[in-house]
Amino acid sequence: MTGPHDDPPGDPVCWLHRLCEECGAMPVEGEEGGPCWRCGAPPPPPAPEA
């Protein structure tokens, strides 16, 4: 018998840093670094490297 939580977990990477800060849209593949495709907001500054 299987339950609703028996599927393997999803993508382990946190994608929140890639979302548009204004509208929450995910960037279109290959278009990262440009304005948001949905609302036109400028991209967030690059994250500092650890």
mmJSON file of the N, C-alpha and C atoms, coordinates in Angstrom:
{"data_MODEL":{"atom_site":{
"group_PDB":["ATOM","ATOM","ATOM","ATOM","ATOM","ATOM","ATOM","ATOM","ATOM","ATOM","ATOM","ATOM","ATOM","ATOM","ATOM","ATOM","ATOM","ATOM","ATOM","ATOM","ATOM","ATOM","ATOM","ATOM","ATOM","ATOM","ATOM","ATOM","ATOM","ATOM","ATOM","ATOM","ATOM","ATOM","ATOM","ATOM","ATOM","ATOM","ATOM","ATOM","ATOM","ATOM","ATOM","ATOM","ATOM","ATOM","ATOM","ATOM","ATOM","ATOM","ATOM","ATOM","ATOM","ATOM","ATOM","ATOM","ATOM","ATOM","ATOM","ATOM","ATOM","ATOM","ATOM","ATOM","ATOM","ATOM","ATOM","ATOM","ATOM","ATOM","ATOM","ATOM","ATOM","ATOM","ATOM","ATOM","ATOM","ATOM","ATOM","ATOM","ATOM","ATOM","ATOM","ATOM","ATOM","ATOM","ATOM","ATOM","ATOM","ATOM","ATOM","ATOM","ATOM","ATOM","ATOM","ATOM","ATOM","ATOM","ATOM","ATOM","ATOM","ATOM","ATOM","ATOM","ATOM","ATOM","ATOM","ATOM","ATOM","ATOM","ATOM","ATOM","ATOM","ATOM","ATOM","ATOM","ATOM","ATOM","ATOM","ATOM","ATOM","ATOM","ATOM","ATOM","ATOM","ATOM","ATOM","ATOM","ATOM","ATOM","ATOM","ATOM","ATOM","ATOM","ATOM","ATOM","ATOM","ATOM","ATOM","ATOM","ATOM","ATOM","ATOM","ATOM","ATOM","ATOM","ATOM","ATOM","ATOM","ATOM"],
"id":[1,2,3,4,5,6,7,8,9,10,11,12,13,14,15,16,17,18,19,20,21,22,23,24,25,26,27,28,29,30,31,32,33,34,35,36,37,38,39,40,41,42,43,44,45,46,47,48,49,50,51,52,53,54,55,56,57,58,59,60,61,62,63,64,65,66,67,68,69,70,71,72,73,74,75,76,77,78,79,80,81,82,83,84,85,86,87,88,89,90,91,92,93,94,95,96,97,98,99,100,101,102,103,104,105,106,107,108,109,110,111,112,113,114,115,116,117,118,119,120,121,122,123,124,125,126,127,128,129,130,131,132,133,134,135,136,137,138,139,140,141,142,143,144,145,146,147,148,149,150],
"type_symbol":["N","C","C","N","C","C","N","C","C","N","C","C","N","C","C","N","C","C","N","C","C","N","C","C","N","C","C","N","C","C","N","C","C","N","C","C","N","C","C","N","C","C","N","C","C","N","C","C","N","C","C","N","C","C","N","C","C","N","C","C","N","C","C","N","C","C","N","C","C","N","C","C","N","C","C","N","C","C","N","C","C","N","C","C","N","C","C","N","C","C","N","C","C","N","C","C","N","C","C","N","C","C","N","C","C","N","C","C","N","C","C","N","C","C","N","C","C","N","C","C","N","C","C","N","C","C","N","C","C","N","C","C","N","C","C","N","C","C","N","C","C","N","C","C","N","C","C","N","C","C"],
"label_atom_id":["N","CA","C","N","CA","C","N","CA","C","N","CA","C","N","CA","C","N","CA","C","N","CA","C","N","CA","C","N","CA","C","N","CA","C","N","CA","C","N","CA","C","N","CA","C","N","CA","C","N","CA","C","N","CA","C","N","CA","C","N","CA","C","N","CA","C","N","CA","C","N","CA","C","N","CA","C","N","CA","C","N","CA","C","N","CA","C","N","CA","C","N","CA","C","N","CA","C","N","CA","C","N","CA","C","N","CA","C","N","CA","C","N","CA","C","N","CA","C","N","CA","C","N","CA","C","N","CA","C","N","CA","C","N","CA","C","N","CA","C","N","CA","C","N","CA","C","N","CA","C","N","CA","C","N","CA","C","N","CA","C","N","CA","C","N","CA","C","N","CA","C","N","CA","C"],
"label_alt_id":[null,null,null,null,null,null,null,null,null,null,null,null,null,null,null,null,null,null,null,null,null,null,null,null,null,null,null,null,null,null,null,null,null,null,null,null,null,null,null,null,null,null,null,null,null,null,null,null,null,null,null,null,null,null,null,null,null,null,null,null,null,null,null,null,null,null,null,null,null,null,null,null,null,null,null,null,null,null,null,null,null,null,null,null,null,null,null,null,null,null,null,null,null,null,null,null,null,null,null,null,null,null,null,null,null,null,null,null,null,null,null,null,null,null,null,null,null,null,null,null,null,null,null,null,null,null,null,null,null,null,null,null,null,null,null,null,null,null,null,null,null,null,null,null,null,null,null,null,null,null],
"label_comp_id":["MET","MET","MET","THR","THR","THR","GLY","GLY","GLY","PRO","PRO","PRO","HIS","HIS","HIS","ASP","ASP","ASP","ASP","ASP","ASP","PRO","PRO","PRO","PRO","PRO","PRO","GLY","GLY","GLY","ASP","ASP","ASP","PRO","PRO","PRO","VAL","VAL","VAL","CYS","CYS","CYS","TRP","TRP","TRP","LEU","LEU","LEU","HIS","HIS","HIS","ARG","ARG","ARG","LEU","LEU","LEU","CYS","CYS","CYS","GLU","GLU","GLU","GLU","GLU","GLU","CYS","CYS","CYS","GLY","GLY","GLY","ALA","ALA","ALA","MET","MET","MET","PRO","PRO","PRO","VAL","VAL","VAL","GLU","GLU","GLU","GLY","GLY","GLY","GLU","GLU","GLU","GLU","GLU","GLU","GLY","GLY","GLY","GLY","GLY","GLY","PRO","PRO","PRO","CYS","CYS","CYS","TRP","TRP","TRP","ARG","ARG","ARG","CYS","CYS","CYS","GLY","GLY","GLY","ALA","ALA","ALA","PRO","PRO","PRO","PRO","PRO","PRO","PRO","PRO","PRO","PRO","PRO","PRO","PRO","PRO","PRO","ALA","ALA","ALA","PRO","PRO","PRO","GLU","GLU","GLU","ALA","ALA","ALA"],
"label_asym_id":["A","A","A","A","A","A","A","A","A","A","A","A","A","A","A","A","A","A","A","A","A","A","A","A","A","A","A","A","A","A","A","A","A","A","A","A","A","A","A","A","A","A","A","A","A","A","A","A","A","A","A","A","A","A","A","A","A","A","A","A","A","A","A","A","A","A","A","A","A","A","A","A","A","A","A","A","A","A","A","A","A","A","A","A","A","A","A","A","A","A","A","A","A","A","A","A","A","A","A","A","A","A","A","A","A","A","A","A","A","A","A","A","A","A","A","A","A","A","A","A","A","A","A","A","A","A","A","A","A","A","A","A","A","A","A","A","A","A","A","A","A","A","A","A","A","A","A","A","A","A"],
"label_entity_id":["1","1","1","1","1","1","1","1","1","1","1","1","1","1","1","1","1","1","1","1","1","1","1","1","1","1","1","1","1","1","1","1","1","1","1","1","1","1","1","1","1","1","1","1","1","1","1","1","1","1","1","1","1","1","1","1","1","1","1","1","1","1","1","1","1","1","1","1","1","1","1","1","1","1","1","1","1","1","1","1","1","1","1","1","1","1","1","1","1","1","1","1","1","1","1","1","1","1","1","1","1","1","1","1","1","1","1","1","1","1","1","1","1","1","1","1","1","1","1","1","1","1","1","1","1","1","1","1","1","1","1","1","1","1","1","1","1","1","1","1","1","1","1","1","1","1","1","1","1","1"],
"label_seq_id":[1,1,1,2,2,2,3,3,3,4,4,4,5,5,5,6,6,6,7,7,7,8,8,8,9,9,9,10,10,10,11,11,11,12,12,12,13,13,13,14,14,14,15,15,15,16,16,16,17,17,17,18,18,18,19,19,19,20,20,20,21,21,21,22,22,22,23,23,23,24,24,24,25,25,25,26,26,26,27,27,27,28,28,28,29,29,29,30,30,30,31,31,31,32,32,32,33,33,33,34,34,34,35,35,35,36,36,36,37,37,37,38,38,38,39,39,39,40,40,40,41,41,41,42,42,42,43,43,43,44,44,44,45,45,45,46,46,46,47,47,47,48,48,48,49,49,49,50,50,50],
"pdbx_PDB_ins_code":[null,null,null,null,null,null,null,null,null,null,null,null,null,null,null,null,null,null,null,null,null,null,null,null,null,null,null,null,null,null,null,null,null,null,null,null,null,null,null,null,null,null,null,null,null,null,null,null,null,null,null,null,null,null,null,null,null,null,null,null,null,null,null,null,null,null,null,null,null,null,null,null,null,null,null,null,null,null,null,null,null,null,null,null,null,null,null,null,null,null,null,null,null,null,null,null,null,null,null,null,null,null,null,null,null,null,null,null,null,null,null,null,null,null,null,null,null,null,null,null,null,null,null,null,null,null,null,null,null,null,null,null,null,null,null,null,null,null,null,null,null,null,null,null,null,null,null,null,null,null],
"Cartn_x":[0.84,0.0,0.888,0.535,1.303,0.434,1.093,0.377,0.77,0.204,0.484,1.917,2.63,3.981,5.048,4.682,5.617,6.408,6.019,6.757,8.091,9.118,10.393,10.207,11.009,10.865,11.176,10.719,10.951,12.361,12.54,13.841,14.396,15.597,16.136,16.686,16.802,17.377,16.315,16.679,15.762,15.818,14.689,14.625,14.18,13.96,13.429,14.302,15.616,16.502,16.342,15.7,15.524,14.211,13.276,11.966,12.043,11.169,11.075,10.644,11.356,11.039,9.729,9.281,8.049,6.793,6.833,5.608,5.731,6.954,7.131,7.258,7.36,7.473,8.834,8.844,10.085,10.626,11.936,12.471,12.367,12.249,12.206,13.617,13.73,15.048,15.825,17.068,17.912,17.775,16.809,16.585,16.93,17.62,17.984,18.906,18.792,19.663,19.054,17.943,17.27,16.032,15.284,14.069,13.045,12.158,11.119,10.236,9.942,9.101,7.658,7.246,5.854,5.62,6.453,6.175,7.238,8.388,9.415,10.356,10.241,11.122,12.564,13.525,14.931,15.315,16.346,16.759,17.371,17.311,17.946,19.453,20.162,21.62,22.129,23.28,23.798,24.076,23.85,24.095,25.59,26.023,27.449,27.883,29.072,29.575,30.215,29.987,30.522,31.947],
"Cartn_y":[-1.181,0.0,1.25,2.231,3.47,4.634,5.665,6.853,8.062,9.232,10.434,10.942,10.492,10.981,9.956,8.952,7.912,8.269,9.328,9.744,10.336,10.216,10.841,12.355,13.037,14.485,15.165,16.393,17.163,17.702,18.702,19.318,19.858,19.435,19.863,21.284,21.897,23.231,24.275,25.278,26.382,27.356,27.607,28.491,29.905,30.182,31.483,32.645,32.456,33.541,33.913,33.062,33.318,34.008,34.032,34.618,36.135,36.724,38.176,38.719,39.729,40.303,41.084,41.503,42.294,41.437,40.456,39.689,38.194,37.704,36.295,35.367,35.911,35.063,34.381,33.164,32.427,32.891,33.165,33.625,32.542,32.981,32.075,31.534,30.242,29.633,30.369,30.724,31.441,32.956,33.455,34.894,35.432,34.63,35.096,36.3,37.241,38.405,39.608,39.43,40.544,40.938,41.902,42.301,41.162,41.212,40.184,40.155,38.964,38.805,39.197,39.128,39.405,40.882,41.467,42.837,43.846,43.385,44.29,44.798,44.287,44.723,44.341,45.177,44.833,43.595,42.867,41.661,42.03,41.1,41.366,41.365,42.042,42.015,40.605,40.247,38.885,38.616,37.395,36.996,36.956,37.397,37.322,35.869,35.582,34.214,33.959,32.778,32.432,31.961],
"Cartn_z":[0.0,0.0,0.0,-0.801,-0.864,-0.425,0.049,0.502,-0.322,-0.027,-0.815,-0.652,0.371,0.609,0.225,-0.556,-0.951,-2.21,-2.907,-4.1,-3.669,-4.523,-4.175,-4.116,-3.3,-3.196,-4.517,-4.654,-5.877,-5.948,-6.751,-6.969,-5.657,-5.256,-3.969,-3.974,-5.138,-5.236,-4.926,-4.178,-3.899,-5.071,-5.683,-6.852,-6.475,-5.188,-4.796,-5.254,-5.286,-5.701,-7.175,-7.946,-9.378,-9.7,-8.749,-9.01,-9.077,-9.876,-9.97,-8.611,-8.124,-6.821,-6.84,-8.012,-8.12,-8.258,-9.171,-9.451,-9.18,-8.891,-8.567,-9.752,-10.969,-12.163,-12.226,-12.725,-12.964,-14.311,-14.426,-15.708,-16.782,-18.007,-19.15,-19.351,-19.645,-19.832,-20.918,-20.603,-21.539,-21.447,-20.682,-20.578,-19.207,-18.362,-17.038,-17.163,-16.254,-16.254,-16.946,-17.616,-18.271,-17.481,-17.981,-17.273,-17.248,-16.275,-16.129,-17.369,-17.846,-19.024,-18.731,-17.475,-17.13,-16.813,-15.937,-15.483,-15.894,-16.435,-16.913,-15.83,-14.608,-13.509,-13.817,-13.384,-13.607,-12.791,-13.256,-12.526,-11.183,-10.219,-8.918,-9.083,-8.18,-8.255,-8.023,-8.575,-8.376,-6.901,-6.494,-5.106,-4.846,-3.662,-3.366,-3.263,-3.764,-3.716,-2.354,-1.849,-0.528,-0.609],
"occupancy":[1.0,1.0,1.0,1.0,1.0,1.0,1.0,1.0,1.0,1.0,1.0,1.0,1.0,1.0,1.0,1.0,1.0,1.0,1.0,1.0,1.0,1.0,1.0,1.0,1.0,1.0,1.0,1.0,1.0,1.0,1.0,1.0,1.0,1.0,1.0,1.0,1.0,1.0,1.0,1.0,1.0,1.0,1.0,1.0,1.0,1.0,1.0,1.0,1.0,1.0,1.0,1.0,1.0,1.0,1.0,1.0,1.0,1.0,1.0,1.0,1.0,1.0,1.0,1.0,1.0,1.0,1.0,1.0,1.0,1.0,1.0,1.0,1.0,1.0,1.0,1.0,1.0,1.0,1.0,1.0,1.0,1.0,1.0,1.0,1.0,1.0,1.0,1.0,1.0,1.0,1.0,1.0,1.0,1.0,1.0,1.0,1.0,1.0,1.0,1.0,1.0,1.0,1.0,1.0,1.0,1.0,1.0,1.0,1.0,1.0,1.0,1.0,1.0,1.0,1.0,1.0,1.0,1.0,1.0,1.0,1.0,1.0,1.0,1.0,1.0,1.0,1.0,1.0,1.0,1.0,1.0,1.0,1.0,1.0,1.0,1.0,1.0,1.0,1.0,1.0,1.0,1.0,1.0,1.0,1.0,1.0,1.0,1.0,1.0,1.0],
"B_iso_or_equiv":[0.0,0.0,0.0,0.0,0.0,0.0,0.0,0.0,0.0,0.0,0.0,0.0,0.0,0.0,0.0,0.0,0.0,0.0,0.0,0.0,0.0,0.0,0.0,0.0,0.0,0.0,0.0,0.0,0.0,0.0,0.0,0.0,0.0,0.0,0.0,0.0,0.0,0.0,0.0,0.0,0.0,0.0,0.0,0.0,0.0,0.0,0.0,0.0,0.0,0.0,0.0,0.0,0.0,0.0,0.0,0.0,0.0,0.0,0.0,0.0,0.0,0.0,0.0,0.0,0.0,0.0,0.0,0.0,0.0,0.0,0.0,0.0,0.0,0.0,0.0,0.0,0.0,0.0,0.0,0.0,0.0,0.0,0.0,0.0,0.0,0.0,0.0,0.0,0.0,0.0,0.0,0.0,0.0,0.0,0.0,0.0,0.0,0.0,0.0,0.0,0.0,0.0,0.0,0.0,0.0,0.0,0.0,0.0,0.0,0.0,0.0,0.0,0.0,0.0,0.0,0.0,0.0,0.0,0.0,0.0,0.0,0.0,0.0,0.0,0.0,0.0,0.0,0.0,0.0,0.0,0.0,0.0,0.0,0.0,0.0,0.0,0.0,0.0,0.0,0.0,0.0,0.0,0.0,0.0,0.0,0.0,0.0,0.0,0.0,0.0],
"pdbx_formal_charge":[null,null,null,null,null,null,null,null,null,null,null,null,null,null,null,null,null,null,null,null,null,null,null,null,null,null,null,null,null,null,null,null,null,null,null,null,null,null,null,null,null,null,null,null,null,null,null,null,null,null,null,null,null,null,null,null,null,null,null,null,null,null,null,null,null,null,null,null,null,null,null,null,null,null,null,null,null,null,null,null,null,null,null,null,null,null,null,null,null,null,null,null,null,null,null,null,null,null,null,null,null,null,null,null,null,null,null,null,null,null,null,null,null,null,null,null,null,null,null,null,null,null,null,null,null,null,null,null,null,null,null,null,null,null,null,null,null,null,null,null,null,null,null,null,null,null,null,null,null,null],
"auth_seq_id":[1,1,1,2,2,2,3,3,3,4,4,4,5,5,5,6,6,6,7,7,7,8,8,8,9,9,9,10,10,10,11,11,11,12,12,12,13,13,13,14,14,14,15,15,15,16,16,16,17,17,17,18,18,18,19,19,19,20,20,20,21,21,21,22,22,22,23,23,23,24,24,24,25,25,25,26,26,26,27,27,27,28,28,28,29,29,29,30,30,30,31,31,31,32,32,32,33,33,33,34,34,34,35,35,35,36,36,36,37,37,37,38,38,38,39,39,39,40,40,40,41,41,41,42,42,42,43,43,43,44,44,44,45,45,45,46,46,46,47,47,47,48,48,48,49,49,49,50,50,50],
"auth_comp_id":["MET","MET","MET","THR","THR","THR","GLY","GLY","GLY","PRO","PRO","PRO","HIS","HIS","HIS","ASP","ASP","ASP","ASP","ASP","ASP","PRO","PRO","PRO","PRO","PRO","PRO","GLY","GLY","GLY","ASP","ASP","ASP","PRO","PRO","PRO","VAL","VAL","VAL","CYS","CYS","CYS","TRP","TRP","TRP","LEU","LEU","LEU","HIS","HIS","HIS","ARG","ARG","ARG","LEU","LEU","LEU","CYS","CYS","CYS","GLU","GLU","GLU","GLU","GLU","GLU","CYS","CYS","CYS","GLY","GLY","GLY","ALA","ALA","ALA","MET","MET","MET","PRO","PRO","PRO","VAL","VAL","VAL","GLU","GLU","GLU","GLY","GLY","GLY","GLU","GLU","GLU","GLU","GLU","GLU","GLY","GLY","GLY","GLY","GLY","GLY","PRO","PRO","PRO","CYS","CYS","CYS","TRP","TRP","TRP","ARG","ARG","ARG","CYS","CYS","CYS","GLY","GLY","GLY","ALA","ALA","ALA","PRO","PRO","PRO","PRO","PRO","PRO","PRO","PRO","PRO","PRO","PRO","PRO","PRO","PRO","PRO","ALA","ALA","ALA","PRO","PRO","PRO","GLU","GLU","GLU","ALA","ALA","ALA"],
"auth_asym_id":["A","A","A","A","A","A","A","A","A","A","A","A","A","A","A","A","A","A","A","A","A","A","A","A","A","A","A","A","A","A","A","A","A","A","A","A","A","A","A","A","A","A","A","A","A","A","A","A","A","A","A","A","A","A","A","A","A","A","A","A","A","A","A","A","A","A","A","A","A","A","A","A","A","A","A","A","A","A","A","A","A","A","A","A","A","A","A","A","A","A","A","A","A","A","A","A","A","A","A","A","A","A","A","A","A","A","A","A","A","A","A","A","A","A","A","A","A","A","A","A","A","A","A","A","A","A","A","A","A","A","A","A","A","A","A","A","A","A","A","A","A","A","A","A","A","A","A","A","A","A"],
"auth_atom_id":["N","CA","C","N","CA","C","N","CA","C","N","CA","C","N","CA","C","N","CA","C","N","CA","C","N","CA","C","N","CA","C","N","CA","C","N","CA","C","N","CA","C","N","CA","C","N","CA","C","N","CA","C","N","CA","C","N","CA","C","N","CA","C","N","CA","C","N","CA","C","N","CA","C","N","CA","C","N","CA","C","N","CA","C","N","CA","C","N","CA","C","N","CA","C","N","CA","C","N","CA","C","N","CA","C","N","CA","C","N","CA","C","N","CA","C","N","CA","C","N","CA","C","N","CA","C","N","CA","C","N","CA","C","N","CA","C","N","CA","C","N","CA","C","N","CA","C","N","CA","C","N","CA","C","N","CA","C","N","CA","C","N","CA","C","N","CA","C","N","CA","C","N","CA","C"],
"pdbx_PDB_model_num":[1,1,1,1,1,1,1,1,1,1,1,1,1,1,1,1,1,1,1,1,1,1,1,1,1,1,1,1,1,1,1,1,1,1,1,1,1,1,1,1,1,1,1,1,1,1,1,1,1,1,1,1,1,1,1,1,1,1,1,1,1,1,1,1,1,1,1,1,1,1,1,1,1,1,1,1,1,1,1,1,1,1,1,1,1,1,1,1,1,1,1,1,1,1,1,1,1,1,1,1,1,1,1,1,1,1,1,1,1,1,1,1,1,1,1,1,1,1,1,1,1,1,1,1,1,1,1,1,1,1,1,1,1,1,1,1,1,1,1,1,1,1,1,1,1,1,1,1,1,1]
}}}
